[in-house]
Amino acid sequence: MELDGTVLVIKRIHVVYRVATPSEDKDKVERAYSIHADNCPVYRSLIAAIDITTELSWRGQD
């Protein structure tokens, strides 16, 4: 949040996707993560006004 005059506005959002799946699904998770932004209506609506970054934190479950 930053001040724009006297109003607090959102300038940046950082999203961390914490995913735990079986190890054999790691490629599927990485593929979904790599294409999600282009197919997300919320991301596509906000990206023009807000700097949005994402990060994938994957943990394999065996």
CHARMM internal coordinates of N, CA and C (Angstrom, degrees):
IC EDIT
DIST 1 N 1 CA 1.4417
DIST 1 CA 1 C 1.5282
ANGL 1 N 1 CA 1 C 108.37
DIST 1 C 2 N 1.3021
ANGL 1 CA 1 C 2 N 114.55
DIHE 1 N 1 CA 1 C 2 N 138.33
DIST 2 N 2 CA 1.4581
ANGL 1 C 2 N 2 CA 120.82
DIHE 1 CA 1 C 2 N 2 CA 176.91
DIST 2 CA 2 C 1.5244
ANGL 2 N 2 CA 2 C 109.05
DIHE 1 C 2 N 2 CA 2 C -136.34
DIST 2 C 3 N 1.3031
ANGL 2 CA 2 C 3 N 114.66
DIHE 2 N 2 CA 2 C 3 N 154.45
DIST 3 N 3 CA 1.4629
ANGL 2 C 3 N 3 CA 119.42
DIHE 2 CA 2 C 3 N 3 CA 176.09
DIST 3 CA 3 C 1.5152
ANGL 3 N 3 CA 3 C 110.22
DIHE 2 C 3 N 3 CA 3 C -80.14
DIST 3 C 4 N 1.3185
ANGL 3 CA 3 C 4 N 115.51
DIHE 3 N 3 CA 3 C 4 N 131.07
DIST 4 N 4 CA 1.4584
ANGL 3 C 4 N 4 CA 122.84
DIHE 3 CA 3 C 4 N 4 CA 171.64
DIST 4 CA 4 C 1.5237
ANGL 4 N 4 CA 4 C 104.44
DIHE 3 C 4 N 4 CA 4 C -117.68
DIST 4 C 5 N 1.3192
ANGL 4 CA 4 C 5 N 115.73
DIHE 4 N 4 CA 4 C 5 N 92.93
DIST 5 N 5 CA 1.4621
ANGL 4 C 5 N 5 CA 119.70
DIHE 4 CA 4 C 5 N 5 CA -169.40
DIST 5 CA 5 C 1.5144
ANGL 5 N 5 CA 5 C 107.69
DIHE 4 C 5 N 5 CA 5 C 72.27
DIST 5 C 6 N 1.3237
ANGL 5 CA 5 C 6 N 116.06
DIHE 5 N 5 CA 5 C 6 N -113.47
DIST 6 N 6 CA 1.4652
ANGL 5 C 6 N 6 CA 120.47
DIHE 5 CA 5 C 6 N 6 CA 178.71
DIST 6 CA 6 C 1.5233
ANGL 6 N 6 CA 6 C 112.31
DIHE 5 C 6 N 6 CA 6 C -111.80
DIST 6 C 7 N 1.3480
ANGL 6 CA 6 C 7 N 116.52
DIHE 6 N 6 CA 6 C 7 N 10.40
DIST 7 N 7 CA 1.4602
ANGL 6 C 7 N 7 CA 121.03
DIHE 6 CA 6 C 7 N 7 CA -175.88
DIST 7 CA 7 C 1.5302
ANGL 7 N 7 CA 7 C 109.92
DIHE 6 C 7 N 7 CA 7 C -112.92
DIST 7 C 8 N 1.3247
ANGL 7 CA 7 C 8 N 117.07
DIHE 7 N 7 CA 7 C 8 N 133.17
DIST 8 N 8 CA 1.4554
ANGL 7 C 8 N 8 CA 121.01
DIHE 7 CA 7 C 8 N 8 CA 174.03
DIST 8 CA 8 C 1.5267
ANGL 8 N 8 CA 8 C 109.00
DIHE 7 C 8 N 8 CA 8 C -77.25
DIST 8 C 9 N 1.3272
ANGL 8 CA 8 C 9 N 116.58
DIHE 8 N 8 CA 8 C 9 N 128.52
DIST 9 N 9 CA 1.4574
ANGL 8 C 9 N 9 CA 121.09
DIHE 8 CA 8 C 9 N 9 CA 178.34
DIST 9 CA 9 C 1.5315
ANGL 9 N 9 CA 9 C 109.28
DIHE 8 C 9 N 9 CA 9 C -128.74
DIST 9 C 10 N 1.3224
ANGL 9 CA 9 C 10 N 114.77
DIHE 9 N 9 CA 9 C 10 N 153.31
DIST 10 N 10 CA 1.4644
ANGL 9 C 10 N 10 CA 120.70
DIHE 9 CA 9 C 10 N 10 CA 177.59
DIST 10 CA 10 C 1.5176
ANGL 10 N 10 CA 10 C 107.78
DIHE 9 C 10 N 10 CA 10 C -86.60
DIST 10 C 11 N 1.3134
ANGL 10 CA 10 C 11 N 116.87
DIHE 10 N 10 CA 10 C 11 N 122.19
DIST 11 N 11 CA 1.4671
ANGL 10 C 11 N 11 CA 122.46
DIHE 10 CA 10 C 11 N 11 CA 179.76
DIST 11 CA 11 C 1.5257
ANGL 11 N 11 CA 11 C 111.74
DIHE 10 C 11 N 11 CA 11 C -107.16
DIST 11 C 12 N 1.3368
ANGL 11 CA 11 C 12 N 116.27
DIHE 11 N 11 CA 11 C 12 N -30.23
DIST 12 N 12 CA 1.4584
ANGL 11 C 12 N 12 CA 120.49
DIHE 11 CA 11 C 12 N 12 CA -175.58
DIST 12 CA 12 C 1.5282
ANGL 12 N 12 CA 12 C 110.09
DIHE 11 C 12 N 12 CA 12 C -141.92
DIST 12 C 13 N 1.3416
ANGL 12 CA 12 C 13 N 115.23
DIHE 12 N 12 CA 12 C 13 N 144.55
DIST 13 N 13 CA 1.4618
ANGL 12 C 13 N 13 CA 121.73
DIHE 12 CA 12 C 13 N 13 CA 173.52
DIST 13 CA 13 C 1.5230
ANGL 13 N 13 CA 13 C 106.75
DIHE 12 C 13 N 13 CA 13 C -135.20
DIST 13 C 14 N 1.3263
ANGL 13 CA 13 C 14 N 116.50
DIHE 13 N 13 CA 13 C 14 N 132.45
DIST 14 N 14 CA 1.4624
ANGL 13 C 14 N 14 CA 121.25
DIHE 13 CA 13 C 14 N 14 CA 173.67
DIST 14 CA 14 C 1.5208
ANGL 14 N 14 CA 14 C 107.41
DIHE 13 C 14 N 14 CA 14 C -118.64
DIST 14 C 15 N 1.3357
ANGL 14 CA 14 C 15 N 116.39
DIHE 14 N 14 CA 14 C 15 N 122.23
DIST 15 N 15 CA 1.4597
ANGL 14 C 15 N 15 CA 122.51
DIHE 14 CA 14 C 15 N 15 CA -177.92
DIST 15 CA 15 C 1.5245
ANGL 15 N 15 CA 15 C 108.85
DIHE 14 C 15 N 15 CA 15 C -109.51
DIST 15 C 16 N 1.3320
ANGL 15 CA 15 C 16 N 116.26
DIHE 15 N 15 CA 15 C 16 N 129.54
DIST 16 N 16 CA 1.4582
ANGL 15 C 16 N 16 CA 121.18
DIHE 15 CA 15 C 16 N 16 CA 175.24
DIST 16 CA 16 C 1.5297
ANGL 16 N 16 CA 16 C 107.12
DIHE 15 C 16 N 16 CA 16 C -111.74
DIST 16 C 17 N 1.3264
ANGL 16 CA 16 C 17 N 115.76
DIHE 16 N 16 CA 16 C 17 N 118.91
DIST 17 N 17 CA 1.4576
ANGL 16 C 17 N 17 CA 121.77
DIHE 16 CA 16 C 17 N 17 CA 175.63
DIST 17 CA 17 C 1.5221
ANGL 17 N 17 CA 17 C 107.20
DIHE 16 C 17 N 17 CA 17 C -90.99
DIST 17 C 18 N 1.3209
ANGL 17 CA 17 C 18 N 116.46
DIHE 17 N 17 CA 17 C 18 N 113.02
DIST 18 N 18 CA 1.4624
ANGL 17 C 18 N 18 CA 121.59
DIHE 17 CA 17 C 18 N 18 CA 177.84
DIST 18 CA 18 C 1.5305
ANGL 18 N 18 CA 18 C 106.85
DIHE 17 C 18 N 18 CA 18 C -101.21
DIST 18 C 19 N 1.3361
ANGL 18 CA 18 C 19 N 115.35
DIHE 18 N 18 CA 18 C 19 N 112.08
DIST 19 N 19 CA 1.4564
ANGL 18 C 19 N 19 CA 120.85
DIHE 18 CA 18 C 19 N 19 CA -173.22
DIST 19 CA 19 C 1.5244
ANGL 19 N 19 CA 19 C 109.35
DIHE 18 C 19 N 19 CA 19 C -125.99
DIST 19 C 20 N 1.3238
ANGL 19 CA 19 C 20 N 116.03
DIHE 19 N 19 CA 19 C 20 N 133.48
DIST 20 N 20 CA 1.4585
ANGL 19 C 20 N 20 CA 121.94
DIHE 19 CA 19 C 20 N 20 CA 174.59
DIST 20 CA 20 C 1.5253
ANGL 20 N 20 CA 20 C 107.40
DIHE 19 C 20 N 20 CA 20 C -124.18
DIST 20 C 21 N 1.3265
ANGL 20 CA 20 C 21 N 115.85
DIHE 20 N 20 CA 20 C 21 N 117.96
DIST 21 N 21 CA 1.4598
ANGL 20 C 21 N 21 CA 121.48
DIHE 20 CA 20 C 21 N 21 CA -179.94
DIST 21 CA 21 C 1.5199
ANGL 21 N 21 CA 21 C 108.91
DIHE 20 C 21 N 21 CA 21 C -138.73
DIST 21 C 22 N 1.3291
ANGL 21 CA 21 C 22 N 116.55
DIHE 21 N 21 CA 21 C 22 N 167.30
DIST 22 N 22 CA 1.4669
ANGL 21 C 22 N 22 CA 118.35
DIHE 21 CA 21 C 22 N 22 CA 171.73
DIST 22 CA 22 C 1.5312
ANGL 22 N 22 CA 22 C 109.76
DIHE 21 C 22 N 22 CA 22 C -57.50
DIST 22 C 23 N 1.3100
ANGL 22 CA 22 C 23 N 116.11
DIHE 22 N 22 CA 22 C 23 N 146.83
DIST 23 N 23 CA 1.4666
ANGL 22 C 23 N 23 CA 120.97
DIHE 22 CA 22 C 23 N 23 CA -176.26
DIST 23 CA 23 C 1.5159
ANGL 23 N 23 CA 23 C 112.88
DIHE 22 C 23 N 23 CA 23 C -55.21
DIST 23 C 24 N 1.3335
ANGL 23 CA 23 C 24 N 117.71
DIHE 23 N 23 CA 23 C 24 N -34.60
DIST 24 N 24 CA 1.4691
ANGL 23 C 24 N 24 CA 119.92
DIHE 23 CA 23 C 24 N 24 CA -178.67
DIST 24 CA 24 C 1.5277
ANGL 24 N 24 CA 24 C 113.18
DIHE 23 C 24 N 24 CA 24 C -68.18
DIST 24 C 25 N 1.3297
ANGL 24 CA 24 C 25 N 117.74
DIHE 24 N 24 CA 24 C 25 N -11.81
DIST 25 N 25 CA 1.4649
ANGL 24 C 25 N 25 CA 121.26
DIHE 24 CA 24 C 25 N 25 CA 179.29
DIST 25 CA 25 C 1.5258
ANGL 25 N 25 CA 25 C 113.59
DIHE 24 C 25 N 25 CA 25 C -95.51
DIST 25 C 26 N 1.3186
ANGL 25 CA 25 C 26 N 117.35
DIHE 25 N 25 CA 25 C 26 N 3.15
DIST 26 N 26 CA 1.4628
ANGL 25 C 26 N 26 CA 120.06
DIHE 25 CA 25 C 26 N 26 CA -175.95
DIST 26 CA 26 C 1.5303
ANGL 26 N 26 CA 26 C 111.74
DIHE 25 C 26 N 26 CA 26 C -56.86
DIST 26 C 27 N 1.3310
ANGL 26 CA 26 C 27 N 118.74
DIHE 26 N 26 CA 26 C 27 N -44.02
DIST 27 N 27 CA 1.4666
ANGL 26 C 27 N 27 CA 121.13
DIHE 26 CA 26 C 27 N 27 CA 179.72
DIST 27 CA 27 C 1.5280
ANGL 27 N 27 CA 27 C 111.58
DIHE 26 C 27 N 27 CA 27 C -61.31
DIST 27 C 28 N 1.3250
ANGL 27 CA 27 C 28 N 117.00
DIHE 27 N 27 CA 27 C 28 N -38.69
DIST 28 N 28 CA 1.4704
ANGL 27 C 28 N 28 CA 120.98
DIHE 27 CA 27 C 28 N 28 CA 178.85
DIST 28 CA 28 C 1.5278
ANGL 28 N 28 CA 28 C 110.82
DIHE 27 C 28 N 28 CA 28 C -65.08
DIST 28 C 29 N 1.3273
ANGL 28 CA 28 C 29 N 115.38
DIHE 28 N 28 CA 28 C 29 N -42.24
DIST 29 N 29 CA 1.4663
ANGL 28 C 29 N 29 CA 119.94
DIHE 28 CA 28 C 29 N 29 CA 179.41
DIST 29 CA 29 C 1.5286
ANGL 29 N 29 CA 29 C 110.21
DIHE 28 C 29 N 29 CA 29 C -63.72
DIST 29 C 30 N 1.3149
ANGL 29 CA 29 C 30 N 116.71
DIHE 29 N 29 CA 29 C 30 N -45.72
DIST 30 N 30 CA 1.4679
ANGL 29 C 30 N 30 CA 120.28
DIHE 29 CA 29 C 30 N 30 CA -179.74
DIST 30 CA 30 C 1.5253
ANGL 30 N 30 CA 30 C 111.58
DIHE 29 C 30 N 30 CA 30 C -64.29
DIST 30 C 31 N 1.3350
ANGL 30 CA 30 C 31 N 117.41
DIHE 30 N 30 CA 30 C 31 N -37.80
DIST 31 N 31 CA 1.4671
ANGL 30 C 31 N 31 CA 120.27
DIHE 30 CA 30 C 31 N 31 CA 177.65
DIST 31 CA 31 C 1.5308
ANGL 31 N 31 CA 31 C 110.43
DIHE 30 C 31 N 31 CA 31 C -65.03
DIST 31 C 32 N 1.3273
ANGL 31 CA 31 C 32 N 116.89
DIHE 31 N 31 CA 31 C 32 N -46.58
DIST 32 N 32 CA 1.4654
ANGL 31 C 32 N 32 CA 120.51
DIHE 31 CA 31 C 32 N 32 CA 179.15
DIST 32 CA 32 C 1.5294
ANGL 32 N 32 CA 32 C 110.73
DIHE 31 C 32 N 32 CA 32 C -60.10
DIST 32 C 33 N 1.3150
ANGL 32 CA 32 C 33 N 116.04
DIHE 32 N 32 CA 32 C 33 N -42.75
DIST 33 N 33 CA 1.4654
ANGL 32 C 33 N 33 CA 120.35
DIHE 32 CA 32 C 33 N 33 CA 178.97
DIST 33 CA 33 C 1.5287
ANGL 33 N 33 CA 33 C 110.92
DIHE 32 C 33 N 33 CA 33 C -62.81
DIST 33 C 34 N 1.3270
ANGL 33 CA 33 C 34 N 117.28
DIHE 33 N 33 CA 33 C 34 N -39.07
DIST 34 N 34 CA 1.4637
ANGL 33 C 34 N 34 CA 120.58
DIHE 33 CA 33 C 34 N 34 CA -176.18
DIST 34 CA 34 C 1.5306
ANGL 34 N 34 CA 34 C 113.16
DIHE 33 C 34 N 34 CA 34 C -69.37
DIST 34 C 35 N 1.3348
ANGL 34 CA 34 C 35 N 118.00
DIHE 34 N 34 CA 34 C 35 N -22.19
DIST 35 N 35 CA 1.4675
ANGL 34 C 35 N 35 CA 119.83
DIHE 34 CA 34 C 35 N 35 CA -177.76
DIST 35 CA 35 C 1.5276
ANGL 35 N 35 CA 35 C 113.61
DIHE 34 C 35 N 35 CA 35 C -112.81
DIST 35 C 36 N 1.3189
ANGL 35 CA 35 C 36 N 117.74
DIHE 35 N 35 CA 35 C 36 N -4.31
DIST 36 N 36 CA 1.4731
ANGL 35 C 36 N 36 CA 119.32
DIHE 35 CA 35 C 36 N 36 CA -171.96
DIST 36 CA 36 C 1.5286
ANGL 36 N 36 CA 36 C 113.65
DIHE 35 C 36 N 36 CA 36 C -61.88
DIST 36 C 37 N 1.3063
ANGL 36 CA 36 C 37 N 118.23
DIHE 36 N 36 CA 36 C 37 N -41.35
DIST 37 N 37 CA 1.4731
ANGL 36 C 37 N 37 CA 120.07
DIHE 36 CA 36 C 37 N 37 CA -174.18
DIST 37 CA 37 C 1.5255
ANGL 37 N 37 CA 37 C 111.73
DIHE 36 C 37 N 37 CA 37 C -61.58
DIST 37 C 38 N 1.3106
ANGL 37 CA 37 C 38 N 116.83
DIHE 37 N 37 CA 37 C 38 N -42.76
DIST 38 N 38 CA 1.4662
ANGL 37 C 38 N 38 CA 119.92
DIHE 37 CA 37 C 38 N 38 CA -178.67
DIST 38 CA 38 C 1.5220
ANGL 38 N 38 CA 38 C 112.67
DIHE 37 C 38 N 38 CA 38 C -66.53
DIST 38 C 39 N 1.3219
ANGL 38 CA 38 C 39 N 117.23
DIHE 38 N 38 CA 38 C 39 N -18.63
DIST 39 N 39 CA 1.4614
ANGL 38 C 39 N 39 CA 121.53
DIHE 38 CA 38 C 39 N 39 CA -177.24
DIST 39 CA 39 C 1.5245
ANGL 39 N 39 CA 39 C 113.33
DIHE 38 C 39 N 39 CA 39 C -111.37
DIST 39 C 40 N 1.3236
ANGL 39 CA 39 C 40 N 117.26
DIHE 39 N 39 CA 39 C 40 N 7.93
DIST 40 N 40 CA 1.4686
ANGL 39 C 40 N 40 CA 121.51
DIHE 39 CA 39 C 40 N 40 CA -177.88
DIST 40 CA 40 C 1.5291
ANGL 40 N 40 CA 40 C 110.13
DIHE 39 C 40 N 40 CA 40 C -100.90
DIST 40 C 41 N 1.3395
ANGL 40 CA 40 C 41 N 117.74
DIHE 40 N 40 CA 40 C 41 N 117.12
DIST 41 N 41 CA 1.4571
ANGL 40 C 41 N 41 CA 119.83
DIHE 40 CA 40 C 41 N 41 CA -179.28
DIST 41 CA 41 C 1.5296
ANGL 41 N 41 CA 41 C 113.85
DIHE 40 C 41 N 41 CA 41 C -61.63
DIST 41 C 42 N 1.3259
ANGL 41 CA 41 C 42 N 117.43
DIHE 41 N 41 CA 41 C 42 N -35.78
DIST 42 N 42 CA 1.4682
ANGL 41 C 42 N 42 CA 120.07
DIHE 41 CA 41 C 42 N 42 CA 179.93
DIST 42 CA 42 C 1.5241
ANGL 42 N 42 CA 42 C 109.86
DIHE 41 C 42 N 42 CA 42 C -67.15
DIST 42 C 43 N 1.3203
ANGL 42 CA 42 C 43 N 116.96
DIHE 42 N 42 CA 42 C 43 N -47.85
DIST 43 N 43 CA 1.4660
ANGL 42 C 43 N 43 CA 120.81
DIHE 42 CA 42 C 43 N 43 CA 177.87
DIST 43 CA 43 C 1.5231
ANGL 43 N 43 CA 43 C 110.51
DIHE 42 C 43 N 43 CA 43 C -57.88
DIST 43 C 44 N 1.3134
ANGL 43 CA 43 C 44 N 117.18
DIHE 43 N 43 CA 43 C 44 N -48.28
DIST 44 N 44 CA 1.4656
ANGL 43 C 44 N 44 CA 121.41
DIHE 43 CA 43 C 44 N 44 CA -176.76
DIST 44 CA 44 C 1.5289
ANGL 44 N 44 CA 44 C 111.52
DIHE 43 C 44 N 44 CA 44 C -64.98
DIST 44 C 45 N 1.3303
ANGL 44 CA 44 C 45 N 117.07
DIHE 44 N 44 CA 44 C 45 N -30.43
DIST 45 N 45 CA 1.4636
ANGL 44 C 45 N 45 CA 120.40
DIHE 44 CA 44 C 45 N 45 CA 179.19
DIST 45 CA 45 C 1.5260
ANGL 45 N 45 CA 45 C 112.11
DIHE 44 C 45 N 45 CA 45 C -75.50
DIST 45 C 46 N 1.3210
ANGL 45 CA 45 C 46 N 117.00
DIHE 45 N 45 CA 45 C 46 N -35.39
DIST 46 N 46 CA 1.4580
ANGL 45 C 46 N 46 CA 120.73
DIHE 45 CA 45 C 46 N 46 CA -173.02
DIST 46 CA 46 C 1.5229
ANGL 46 N 46 CA 46 C 114.82
DIHE 45 C 46 N 46 CA 46 C -93.79
DIST 46 C 47 N 1.3226
ANGL 46 CA 46 C 47 N 118.53
DIHE 46 N 46 CA 46 C 47 N -23.60
DIST 47 N 47 CA 1.4599
ANGL 46 C 47 N 47 CA 121.28
DIHE 46 CA 46 C 47 N 47 CA -170.22
DIST 47 CA 47 C 1.5302
ANGL 47 N 47 CA 47 C 113.24
DIHE 46 C 47 N 47 CA 47 C -60.05
DIST 47 C 48 N 1.3101
ANGL 47 CA 47 C 48 N 117.89
DIHE 47 N 47 CA 47 C 48 N -27.66
DIST 48 N 48 CA 1.4672
ANGL 47 C 48 N 48 CA 120.06
DIHE 47 CA 47 C 48 N 48 CA 179.31
DIST 48 CA 48 C 1.5283
ANGL 48 N 48 CA 48 C 111.99
DIHE 47 C 48 N 48 CA 48 C -67.81
DIST 48 C 49 N 1.3345
ANGL 48 CA 48 C 49 N 116.53
DIHE 48 N 48 CA 48 C 49 N -26.74
DIST 49 N 49 CA 1.4651
ANGL 48 C 49 N 49 CA 119.86
DIHE 48 CA 48 C 49 N 49 CA -175.50
DIST 49 CA 49 C 1.5198
ANGL 49 N 49 CA 49 C 113.80
DIHE 48 C 49 N 49 CA 49 C -110.37
DIST 49 C 50 N 1.3372
ANGL 49 CA 49 C 50 N 117.17
DIHE 49 N 49 CA 49 C 50 N -20.97
DIST 50 N 50 CA 1.4622
ANGL 49 C 50 N 50 CA 121.29
DIHE 49 CA 49 C 50 N 50 CA -173.63
DIST 50 CA 50 C 1.5230
ANGL 50 N 50 CA 50 C 108.82
DIHE 49 C 50 N 50 CA 50 C -130.37
DIST 50 C 51 N 1.3224
ANGL 50 CA 50 C 51 N 116.84
DIHE 50 N 50 CA 50 C 51 N 134.88
DIST 51 N 51 CA 1.4529
ANGL 50 C 51 N 51 CA 122.06
DIHE 50 CA 50 C 51 N 51 CA 175.81
DIST 51 CA 51 C 1.5272
ANGL 51 N 51 CA 51 C 108.11
DIHE 50 C 51 N 51 CA 51 C -75.87
DIST 51 C 52 N 1.3401
ANGL 51 CA 51 C 52 N 116.78
DIHE 51 N 51 CA 51 C 52 N 111.50
DIST 52 N 52 CA 1.4561
ANGL 51 C 52 N 52 CA 121.50
DIHE 51 CA 51 C 52 N 52 CA -177.47
DIST 52 CA 52 C 1.5238
ANGL 52 N 52 CA 52 C 109.01
DIHE 51 C 52 N 52 CA 52 C -112.43
DIST 52 C 53 N 1.3337
ANGL 52 CA 52 C 53 N 115.83
DIHE 52 N 52 CA 52 C 53 N 125.43
DIST 53 N 53 CA 1.4576
ANGL 52 C 53 N 53 CA 121.24
DIHE 52 CA 52 C 53 N 53 CA 174.58
DIST 53 CA 53 C 1.5176
ANGL 53 N 53 CA 53 C 108.31
DIHE 52 C 53 N 53 CA 53 C -120.91
DIST 53 C 54 N 1.3416
ANGL 53 CA 53 C 54 N 115.54
DIHE 53 N 53 CA 53 C 54 N 153.02
DIST 54 N 54 CA 1.4562
ANGL 53 C 54 N 54 CA 119.88
DIHE 53 CA 53 C 54 N 54 CA -179.85
DIST 54 CA 54 C 1.5169
ANGL 54 N 54 CA 54 C 109.79
DIHE 53 C 54 N 54 CA 54 C -132.70
DIST 54 C 55 N 1.3108
ANGL 54 CA 54 C 55 N 113.91
DIHE 54 N 54 CA 54 C 55 N 161.00
DIST 55 N 55 CA 1.4650
ANGL 54 C 55 N 55 CA 121.30
DIHE 54 CA 54 C 55 N 55 CA -179.70
DIST 55 CA 55 C 1.5254
ANGL 55 N 55 CA 55 C 107.48
DIHE 54 C 55 N 55 CA 55 C -147.51
DIST 55 C 56 N 1.3262
ANGL 55 CA 55 C 56 N 116.60
DIHE 55 N 55 CA 55 C 56 N 138.87
DIST 56 N 56 CA 1.4590
ANGL 55 C 56 N 56 CA 121.42
DIHE 55 CA 55 C 56 N 56 CA 177.32
DIST 56 CA 56 C 1.5233
ANGL 56 N 56 CA 56 C 109.40
DIHE 55 C 56 N 56 CA 56 C -104.91
DIST 56 C 57 N 1.3177
ANGL 56 CA 56 C 57 N 115.44
DIHE 56 N 56 CA 56 C 57 N 126.27
DIST 57 N 57 CA 1.4555
ANGL 56 C 57 N 57 CA 121.61
DIHE 56 CA 56 C 57 N 57 CA 174.98
DIST 57 CA 57 C 1.5281
ANGL 57 N 57 CA 57 C 106.37
DIHE 56 C 57 N 57 CA 57 C -118.16
DIST 57 C 58 N 1.3379
ANGL 57 CA 57 C 58 N 115.68
DIHE 57 N 57 CA 57 C 58 N 98.24
DIST 58 N 58 CA 1.4724
ANGL 57 C 58 N 58 CA 121.13
DIHE 57 CA 57 C 58 N 58 CA -176.05
DIST 58 CA 58 C 1.5075
ANGL 58 N 58 CA 58 C 111.03
DIHE 57 C 58 N 58 CA 58 C -103.89
DIST 58 C 59 N 1.3267
ANGL 58 CA 58 C 59 N 115.07
DIHE 58 N 58 CA 58 C 59 N 139.48
DIST 59 N 59 CA 1.4650
ANGL 58 C 59 N 59 CA 121.14
DIHE 58 CA 58 C 59 N 59 CA 177.08
DIST 59 CA 59 C 1.5148
ANGL 59 N 59 CA 59 C 108.37
DIHE 58 C 59 N 59 CA 59 C -130.35
DIST 59 C 60 N 1.3183
ANGL 59 CA 59 C 60 N 116.81
DIHE 59 N 59 CA 59 C 60 N 125.18
DIST 60 N 60 CA 1.4514
ANGL 59 C 60 N 60 CA 121.40
DIHE 59 CA 59 C 60 N 60 CA 178.78
DIST 60 CA 60 C 1.5127
ANGL 60 N 60 CA 60 C 111.91
DIHE 59 C 60 N 60 CA 60 C -78.82
DIST 60 C 61 N 1.3116
ANGL 60 CA 60 C 61 N 115.17
DIHE 60 N 60 CA 60 C 61 N 141.94
DIST 61 N 61 CA 1.4680
ANGL 60 C 61 N 61 CA 121.63
DIHE 60 CA 60 C 61 N 61 CA 176.72
DIST 61 CA 61 C 1.5245
ANGL 61 N 61 CA 61 C 107.67
DIHE 60 C 61 N 61 CA 61 C -117.72
DIST 61 C 62 N 1.3003
ANGL 61 CA 61 C 62 N 116.75
DIHE 61 N 61 CA 61 C 62 N 122.87
DIST 62 N 62 CA 1.4685
ANGL 61 C 62 N 62 CA 119.89
DIHE 61 CA 61 C 62 N 62 CA 178.14
DIST 62 CA 62 C 1.4980
ANGL 62 N 62 CA 62 C 110.98
DIHE 61 C 62 N 62 CA 62 C -118.05
END
COOR INIT
IC SEED 1 N 1 CA 1 C
IC BUILD
